[in-house]
Amino acid sequence: MSTEPPVVGAIEAGGTKFRVAIGRSHHLLADATIPTTTPAETVAASIEFLRESKHRVEAIGLASFGPLDLNPHSPSYGSITTTPKPGWSDTPLLEMVRGSFDVKVAIDTDVGGAALGERTWGAARGLESFVYLTVGTGIGGGLFAGGRTHHGLGHPEMGHVVVAQEQDDSFEGICPFHGSCIEGMASGPALRARWNHPVVDLLDRWEVWDLEARYLAQALRSITYITAPERIIIGGGVMRQQGLLQLVRTKLGVELAGYGPSELVDSDLEDYLVAPELGQDAGLFGAMVLAQQSLAT
Ligand code: ZN
């Protein structure tokens, strides 16, 4: 019997693009990027890529933007639910993919998928508990604990935690639901709205990144105290700003104010708050892990 890892398909469903790949272990055999337009068009193109490949996939993993219905007992399990993204609410993503293949198809959130990718091949190898947080077009976080990504009533929505308005900031926030939650205050679109410039024009302005780091540190304090992770991996487009990660570590140290486990408060947080090792590929590789895991059950 062959011990070679199975060939699997992976779809990372994002708000601006879908990434589709076929791989074995963490080696890509083929991949493609498809712009996110309508559900019918984008999902069909993803399915076609996997079907037309010369490689036969034994399972498929989906890591998708949300919110998602991840209750396995729900009739709409695997659907994108009430997203503000036009045309995508109530998209039965899992069902659409399942209906086109005769193999197992597994689904998780984009950040849950990225967490699985980082735990298998990246910055969370060997950890029992950690958080994967992305700061980009939106802010989202996945919690890995107890051997799996955590789902309960829905999935964690770490991008919508409350932050206190900083004294030198009058911006009201852009979250359509909450205004000034962390996503409303510190996502890429929030930066653009607060400073009235595209983010590329803000790179040299220290006050922009000082304020950004203070808001992120507030959210990371809540995430730290509520989930007690061994590590937080923080990625996404906004975190590519030079020096921002170190600035956030410094501000998080201030936020914790000496309270918490000694591994945190007596450290420089360099091992606690880290960049993803898989970079922009964490979600895609995570979808491959989902597919591989589905074959093991
Ligand atoms: Zn919100």
Residues whose N, C-alpha, C, O or C-beta is under 5 A from the ligand:
A	BS01	ZN	G159 H160 C175 F177 H178 C181
